[in-house]
Amino acid sequence: MTKRTLLPDVVEQYVSEITTRETDVQRRLRAETATLPLARMQIGPDQGALLALLVRLIGARRALEIGAFTGYSALAVAAALPADGKLITCDVSKEWTAIARRYWQEAGLSGRIELRLGPALDTLAALLREVGEGSFDFAFIDADKESNDAYYETCLRLMRPGGLIAIDNALRHGAVTDLTAKDAETEVIRALNLKVRDDQRVDSCLLTVGDGVLLARKR
């Protein structure tokens, strides 16, 4: 199993068993994705449960996702939306999202999920033109880390007051605490963590779920 958390394996397994209620479709998608070369990019069931809970807590109807991969997080978010809700998810890979589409269809959620293939910043810019600022309730950012700041800023414009942004991999497997780690992705994650902490436009919290989930609620 791909290591995706700072927790000991036995504790991670316990958390997954206690805190999640996976559907059969979710379990099978997770199992198929685990066989792929980039399986480490998949979120765990505990994080899927967290996203679904957050969506329900804020009564979200319109959601954004930056980085679909094979579709597990989209399944979690879309299932938590009301029947007339909509998730717009962005990705650049036809290969990975072909897997996602199969499972979305099987789960009966294709009608709630709109996949836009192409650079996410282009999609976000198009949404600003199409529906305008303040049009979304929830966003999950889990794509190329070097663009995280731009994703955050654009998603913040698209969120309504009280809307919530969740940013994945905020701990980068603990590298954010290693001052010798100077690679570009770690530096970007560190900088955004500090920026969100001090950002007077939001209320924020860094959770140690999975590889770290940074939450920012728009004021």
Secondary structure, 3 states (H helix, E strand, C coil): CCCCCCCCHHHHHHHHHHHCCCCHHHHHHHHHHCCCCCHHHCCCHHHHHHHHHHHHHCCCCEEEEECCCCCHHHHHHHHHCCCCCEEEEEECCHHHHHHHHHHHHHCCCHHHEEEEECCHHHHHHHHHHHCCCCCEEEEEECCCHHHHHHHHHHHHHHEEEEEEEEEECCCHHHHHHCCCCCCHHHHHHHHHHHHHHHCCCEEEEEECCCCCEEEEEEC
